[in-house]
Amino acid sequence: MTSLTKKIEISGVGIHSGLPVKMVVKPSKTKGIFFKRTDIKKSKLIPATYDNVGETLMRNTTIGDKNGAHVQTIEHLMSALFIVGIDSAIIEIDGKETPILDGSAYEFIKKFEKNVSKSNCMKKILVKKTIIANRNELVRFMPFFKRIKTIILNHTIWRHGNGYVKLSPNDKGLFIDATLVYKDKVIGTQSYSCELDETKKSKDNFIKNISRSRTFGKYSEWEYLKAHGMGRGANENNVIALNENGDGTLNKLYYKDEFVRHKIIDAVGDMFTSGGFIFGHLESYKGSHALNNLVLRKLFSDKSNYEIIEK
């Protein structure tokens, strides 16, 4: 179990509401990452776990009760906590969204990495069987009205109907192969791989080559979201905005393939809702937060699919 040596205060705005939000990440002696909504009276701790994910339609991961105490867009923060090795923390937050900061995991990592207690490594979750989650499954089990909402707010689930996320055994760590396929020329088909083990080398590689990659979207979609009360905290500093034709961006890229590198950040954050270090090969083809969550739910649905090694 590893926590912080002191509390860390982080302020910013929520990417959808555009409202100021303050977050205090506190050391904890209880294993697990928990959120607490300080703006809601008598709010209980909200576990940041795969089985407490309540919504993924807005291209982010939300935990808790969508109609009550919940927290949106936890994936970048969860990715940062995993990379620095923190598996125990209580996160007090005075709004429903984590601060977007620069739209990546980098600023979170920089705030945490020099304040990590030296303790035992986090538990390992060894994938024993191959598990596949595909987009057709997501659609098939959706209630009718949720399907309609999905068409309106996240039509890519239909456009990329052959997308999938697959977990298979790998005893050396978490190896991720991610591929994006977009009609937009500036993205096109992009692939990127990342291997995370328990070495400093893999951590440093993630921080140097992946952690700064920002979230992205079309400028036309951005305008639509803002008109419907969403995306109001997005700006040229925290979101890569594709132009109307999709053949360029309105702001400068850090890497030509920054889009798929950001998907690695999302995948790492989502996998950490497992509560430990997934040892497996994660293959993501046109993946999504919904598919990341579904593959974890399928993994943990049968104890023969995995083995847990506590340290």
Protein Blocks (a to p, Z undefined) as FASTA:
>chain_A
ZZdfbdcddddddfklopacdddddddfbecdddddfkbghiacdddbfklcfbfklopa
cedjfklccdehkllmmmmmmmnopabdcdddfbfbdcfklopaklmmmmmmmmcccddd
ddddddfbdcdddfklmmmmpcfklmmmmmmmmmmlmmmmmgccdddddfkbccdddddd
dfblklmpadddddddfbfklmmmmmmmmmmpccdddfklmmmmmmnopaklgcfklccc
ddfkopacfbdcfbfklmmmmmmmmmmmmmmmnopacddddddehiafklmmmmmmmmmm
pmklpccddZZ
